[in-house]
Amino acid sequence: MSLFATKSITRIMKESESGAHQLKRTLGPGQLVALGIGAIIGSGLFSLTGVTAAQNSGPAVTISMIIAAIGCAFAGLCYSEFSSMIPVSGSAYTYAYATLGEWIAWIIGWDLVIEYGIGSATVSISWSAYVVSLLHSFHINLPAQWIAGPFEQVLLPDGTSAQGYANIPAIIVVLLVSVLLVFGIKESARTNAAIVVIKLAVVVVFIGMGWQYINPSNYTPYLPPNTGEFGAFGISGVMMGAGTIFFAYIGFDAVSTAAQECKNPQRDMPIGMIGSLAVCTVLYLLFGHVLTGLVPYQQLGVAAPVALAIGKTPYVWLNNLVVFGIICGFTSVILVMLMGQSRVFYSMSRDGLIPKVFSDIHPKFQTPWRSNILFFFIVAPFSAFLPLSIVGRMTSIGTLFAFVIVCAGVWVMRVKNPLQPRPFKTPWVPLVPILGMAVNLALMYSLGRSNWIRLIVWLIIGQGIYFAYGRRHSYLRRSAEESGGE
């Protein structure tokens, strides 16, 4: 069987409806939008906005946000077409299997481990740091050596430093979220919706209370002139700022992994992805406008720019509320990421490329429960022992690679199968897919050589697993052999 053998949409849909592996359809459009917002709004909004304003675009950070949103919209439109055509779990993996072949599908499925699996580990490490900070403000101090990994130095109560042992709070949040996912997508979606309400309230409160204390002089000049260095303000600064702020939008694609648990995916999946992007874009623009209006942009290049901005208002008590909102934001991101990872491996397992255990469905909860438990044991060591710097940007390059594949897949499918029903159609094909690929490849390039090396090494490891196990156990290959290779 060719490495580029594809699976027909008819076959994909038929397999998804088999009784032994049926996921429970309970999600509506509102819950999908909440899942998208839950995955998108994390620490990026509270930290990258200040850094981008201080180093790249000044008050014109709002323009950078618009450009980044347009780049995401290209990918979002392509995801929407595929998710309405092929409403099953698997996201970019399944779309690639239907258009570009099994080998490319494996590559993108393995790549998504970086986005969802390692991404959730990254967020859990940050979650731990903010929880420790919040508890410290209430004079509750956790043992220093149990809040950091062995590659990090921690400060002990007597003022001396020592190596950390393990990041226990990060393990705890991954465990709690994994258990929640075992109990069902409906319960997980309800929890996510409650968390989303809390963090949206924090963002809206900051915007509403900060607006009245904006100093208009902070917007002059709105676009600072370039300093002579590429990316340091001016037009090039706005563009580099867009590349930086793009990573605050990552996560909306995880909505597509819930397609098989959606009541009316043909209608609701595009609403979930485009809707969550639209809501987050509006909030980002308002947030960036208020932040740069409260504090001169030159002062925003700090670890906690929001705390600096709140200091310009009488509402200093907002600091702990914002930290709580960030913790809620991290929690919902971990939930959606771990859900996405288990659904991608669920689809890969159904195709025989990885062991059956990843597609075993709980008889009562109708969730891939063994997969959720296994991923806890896979993600927890990353959370416990590795520093944030090691696992951070791998998430971004893995996501961008998935975006490129999906954009290419939409174009290929239009050429190969133009008559296939499409409840949602990406406009201006092939222009939108080409622009999507170009923007996302440019952003991948901007991440630098070290992240490309990590991605390539990760994909090489995946190739070893595919040719040692996946290709030999592929159900598509077996059926081709049984039918005489046809």
Number of C-alpha atoms within 10 A of each C-alpha: 14 10 13 15 18 18 19 12 18 10 10 18 15 10 17 19 13 10 8 12 20 18 26 16 17 16 21 18 20 15 20 29 26 25 29 31 33 34 29 27 29 27 20 18 22 25 19 23 31 31 25 29 29 23 19 30 31 34 30 26 31 26 19 29 28 18 19 23 23 18 23 24 18 23 27 25 23 26 30 29 21 32 33 23 20 25 28 28 27 30 30 29 28 30 28 31 25 24 27 21 19 28 21 19 25 25 20 27 25 23 26 26 23 24 29 28 25 26 27 28 32 28 27 30 30 19 24 23 17 17 17 18 17 19 12 12 11 9 9 11 13 14 15 20 21 17 22 27 24 18 13 17 15 21 14 14 10 6 8 8 13 14 17 22 19 22 27 21 22 27 24 16 21 26 19 13 20 25 16 17 25 22 17 20 22 17 14 21 23 15 15 25 20 14 21 25 15 18 26 19 15 20 21 15 15 23 18 14 16 21 18 12 16 20 15 10 11 17 20 12 11 16 19 20 14 16 11 9 10 14 18 22 26 20 19 16 28 28 22 22 32 26 24 22 29 24 22 25 26 22 28 28 27 29 31 31 28 28 27 25 21 24 16 17 28 21 17 23 30 28 19 27 29 20 21 26 25 17 13 22 19 13 17 25 18 18 24 22 20 23 28 30 23 25 23 19 27 16 16 25 17 15 13 16 22 24 17 18 25 22 16 15 16 11 12 14 10 19 19 15 19 21 22 18 24 25 25 24 26 29 27 31 30 27 26 29 27 29 27 27 27 30 29 27 28 25 26 26 21 20 23 20 23 22 17 16 16 24 27 20 20 16 11 8 16 18 26 27 24 18 24 24 17 14 21 21 14 14 22 23 16 24 31 25 21 20 19 18 9 12 19 18 21 23 25 21 27 24 25 23 20 24 27 22 24 29 28 20 23 25 20 18 18 14 11 11 10 11 9 11 10 15 15 19 17 21 13 8 15 17 13 21 27 15 17 27 23 15 22 25 16 13 22 21 13 14 16 11 11 11 21 16 11 15 18 13 12 17 17 13 11 19 17 11 16 20 13 11 15 23 21 13 18 20 16 18 20 16 13 14 12 10 9 8 11 8
